[in-house]
Amino acid sequence: MEENGIRINKFLSEAGVCSRREADRQVELGNITIDGKVAETGARVLPGQTVLFQGKKVSKEEEMILIAFHKPVGIVCTAEKREKNNVIDYINYPKRIYPIGRLDKDSEGLLLLTNNGDIVNKMMRSGNMHEKEYIVTVNRPVTESFILNTMTRKCHVKQIGKKQFKIILTQGLNRQIRRMCEYFGYRVEKLVRTRIMNIELGDLPVGTYRDVTTEEYRQLLSLIKDSSNETVIPKKYPKSERMKEKSKK
């Protein structure tokens, strides 16, 4: 820890408690104390100080954890315990971790989880243009016109079956794939994320996880070395869009 301390949100993310963005929210809720005093936004933790999160002492986790999980349909990418289908309870990992980004409840596929807040921010920032790959199955035959139209929307698209295509996004959410398909008159029947940057889902069975290999981690660090690790602040959607997303969970 630096001699003049580190910001409380960074301390919590490096300790594997939550992302920096969530840490800021927990500070605002008054759930964090430093040496017995309720922490304020921007507070710094000095060497030797005691940090409590919801009354429990926070210790920095020295071991770097990064796992690849094949999320099933129906599991929600949140650490919020009030969500009965939250991914953390489902995995039941022996140490504190949280998901890198999201994969919507109706989709399955690759989800990365970690205890390292800097990796989360570097991978999630849309401006860093990191690739995510999906295989999408729709309700009717894919046409050449559909492929050409979707490619004009800054996506890499390739048909791989009569009713199936592969799409690579460098920003945005997989929910956008569903909206795009609906716009062109298609209904998504199955959506599977198969790759995040250099890490692939492969033949990992649904509902299981594995450690990211040393070589995968080395390549990942190389890919994100020039990425910003500023705290991610999500775009604010119109109320109508937020209600749609909420109703689908």
SULBEL-V276588 format. One record per residue. N is the residue number from 0. RES is the residue in three letters. SS is DSSP state (2 for helix, 1 for strand, 0 for the rest). Layout:
BEGIN
n=N res=RES ss=SS
n=N res=RES ss=SS
END
This chain:
BEGIN
n=0 res=MET ss=0
n=1 res=GLU ss=0
n=2 res=GLU ss=0
n=3 res=ASN ss=0
n=4 res=GLY ss=0
n=5 res=ILE ss=1
n=6 res=ARG ss=1
n=7 res=ILE ss=2
n=8 res=ASN ss=2
n=9 res=LYS ss=2
n=10 res=PHE ss=2
n=11 res=LEU ss=2
n=12 res=SER ss=2
n=13 res=GLU ss=2
n=14 res=ALA ss=0
n=15 res=GLY ss=0
n=16 res=VAL ss=0
n=17 res=CYS ss=0
n=18 res=SER ss=0
n=19 res=ARG ss=2
n=20 res=ARG ss=2
n=21 res=GLU ss=2
n=22 res=ALA ss=2
n=23 res=ASP ss=2
n=24 res=ARG ss=2
n=25 res=GLN ss=2
n=26 res=VAL ss=2
n=27 res=GLU ss=2
n=28 res=LEU ss=0
n=29 res=GLY ss=0
n=30 res=ASN ss=0
n=31 res=ILE ss=1
n=32 res=THR ss=1
n=33 res=ILE ss=1
n=34 res=ASP ss=0
n=35 res=GLY ss=0
n=36 res=LYS ss=1
n=37 res=VAL ss=1
n=38 res=ALA ss=0
n=39 res=GLU ss=0
n=40 res=THR ss=0
n=41 res=GLY ss=0
n=42 res=ALA ss=0
n=43 res=ARG ss=1
n=44 res=VAL ss=1
n=45 res=LEU ss=0
n=46 res=PRO ss=0
n=47 res=GLY ss=0
n=48 res=GLN ss=0
n=49 res=THR ss=0
n=50 res=VAL ss=1
n=51 res=LEU ss=1
n=52 res=PHE ss=1
n=53 res=GLN ss=0
n=54 res=GLY ss=0
n=55 res=LYS ss=1
n=56 res=LYS ss=1
n=57 res=VAL ss=0
n=58 res=SER ss=0
n=59 res=LYS ss=0
n=60 res=GLU ss=0
n=61 res=GLU ss=0
n=62 res=GLU ss=0
n=63 res=MET ss=0
n=64 res=ILE ss=0
n=65 res=LEU ss=1
n=66 res=ILE ss=1
n=67 res=ALA ss=1
n=68 res=PHE ss=1
n=69 res=HIS ss=1
n=70 res=LYS ss=1
n=71 res=PRO ss=0
n=72 res=VAL ss=0
n=73 res=GLY ss=0
n=74 res=ILE ss=0
n=75 res=VAL ss=1
n=76 res=CYS ss=0
n=77 res=THR ss=0
n=78 res=ALA ss=0
n=79 res=GLU ss=0
n=80 res=LYS ss=0
n=81 res=ARG ss=0
n=82 res=GLU ss=0
n=83 res=LYS ss=0
n=84 res=ASN ss=0
n=85 res=ASN ss=1
n=86 res=VAL ss=2
n=87 res=ILE ss=2
n=88 res=ASP ss=2
n=89 res=TYR ss=2
n=90 res=ILE ss=2
n=91 res=ASN ss=0
n=92 res=TYR ss=0
n=93 res=PRO ss=0
n=94 res=LYS ss=0
n=95 res=ARG ss=0
n=96 res=ILE ss=0
n=97 res=TYR ss=1
n=98 res=PRO ss=1
n=99 res=ILE ss=0
n=100 res=GLY ss=0
n=101 res=ARG ss=0
n=102 res=LEU ss=0
n=103 res=ASP ss=0
n=104 res=LYS ss=0
n=105 res=ASP ss=0
n=106 res=SER ss=0
n=107 res=GLU ss=1
n=108 res=GLY ss=1
n=109 res=LEU ss=1
n=110 res=LEU ss=1
n=111 res=LEU ss=1
n=112 res=LEU ss=1
n=113 res=THR ss=1
n=114 res=ASN ss=0
n=115 res=ASN ss=0
n=116 res=GLY ss=2
n=117 res=ASP ss=2
n=118 res=ILE ss=2
n=119 res=VAL ss=2
n=120 res=ASN ss=2
n=121 res=LYS ss=2
n=122 res=MET ss=2
n=123 res=MET ss=2
n=124 res=ARG ss=0
n=125 res=SER ss=2
n=126 res=GLY ss=2
n=127 res=ASN ss=2
n=128 res=MET ss=0
n=129 res=HIS ss=0
n=130 res=GLU ss=0
n=131 res=LYS ss=1
n=132 res=GLU ss=1
n=133 res=TYR ss=1
n=134 res=ILE ss=1
n=135 res=VAL ss=1
n=136 res=THR ss=1
n=137 res=VAL ss=1
n=138 res=ASN ss=0
n=139 res=ARG ss=0
n=140 res=PRO ss=0
n=141 res=VAL ss=0
n=142 res=THR ss=0
n=143 res=GLU ss=2
n=144 res=SER ss=2
n=145 res=PHE ss=2
n=146 res=ILE ss=2
n=147 res=LEU ss=2
n=148 res=ASN ss=2
n=149 res=THR ss=2
n=150 res=MET ss=2
n=151 res=THR ss=0
n=152 res=ARG ss=0
n=153 res=LYS ss=0
n=154 res=CYS ss=0
n=155 res=HIS ss=1
n=156 res=VAL ss=1
n=157 res=LYS ss=1
n=158 res=GLN ss=1
n=159 res=ILE ss=1
n=160 res=GLY ss=1
n=161 res=LYS ss=0
n=162 res=LYS ss=0
n=163 res=GLN ss=1
n=164 res=PHE ss=1
n=165 res=LYS ss=1
n=166 res=ILE ss=1
n=167 res=ILE ss=1
n=168 res=LEU ss=1
n=169 res=THR ss=0
n=170 res=GLN ss=0
n=171 res=GLY ss=0
n=172 res=LEU ss=0
n=173 res=ASN ss=0
n=174 res=ARG ss=2
n=175 res=GLN ss=2
n=176 res=ILE ss=2
n=177 res=ARG ss=2
n=178 res=ARG ss=2
n=179 res=MET ss=2
n=180 res=CYS ss=2
n=181 res=GLU ss=2
n=182 res=TYR ss=2
n=183 res=PHE ss=0
n=184 res=GLY ss=0
n=185 res=TYR ss=0
n=186 res=ARG ss=0
n=187 res=VAL ss=1
n=188 res=GLU ss=1
n=189 res=LYS ss=1
n=190 res=LEU ss=1
n=191 res=VAL ss=1
n=192 res=ARG ss=1
n=193 res=THR ss=1
n=194 res=ARG ss=1
n=195 res=ILE ss=1
n=196 res=MET ss=0
n=197 res=ASN ss=0
n=198 res=ILE ss=1
n=199 res=GLU ss=1
n=200 res=LEU ss=0
n=201 res=GLY ss=0
n=202 res=ASP ss=0
n=203 res=LEU ss=0
n=204 res=PRO ss=0
n=205 res=VAL ss=0
n=206 res=GLY ss=0
n=207 res=THR ss=0
n=208 res=TYR ss=1
n=209 res=ARG ss=1
n=210 res=ASP ss=1
n=211 res=VAL ss=0
n=212 res=THR ss=0
n=213 res=THR ss=2
n=214 res=GLU ss=2
n=215 res=GLU ss=2
n=216 res=TYR ss=2
n=217 res=ARG ss=2
n=218 res=GLN ss=2
n=219 res=LEU ss=2
n=220 res=LEU ss=2
n=221 res=SER ss=2
n=222 res=LEU ss=2
n=223 res=ILE ss=2
n=224 res=LYS ss=0
n=225 res=ASP ss=0
n=226 res=SER ss=0
n=227 res=SER ss=0
n=228 res=ASN ss=0
n=229 res=GLU ss=0
n=230 res=THR ss=0
n=231 res=VAL ss=0
n=232 res=ILE ss=0
n=233 res=PRO ss=0
n=234 res=LYS ss=0
n=235 res=LYS ss=0
n=236 res=TYR ss=0
n=237 res=PRO ss=0
n=238 res=LYS ss=2
n=239 res=SER ss=2
n=240 res=GLU ss=2
n=241 res=ARG ss=2
n=242 res=MET ss=2
n=243 res=LYS ss=2
n=244 res=GLU ss=2
n=245 res=LYS ss=2
n=246 res=SER ss=2
n=247 res=LYS ss=0
n=248 res=LYS ss=0
END
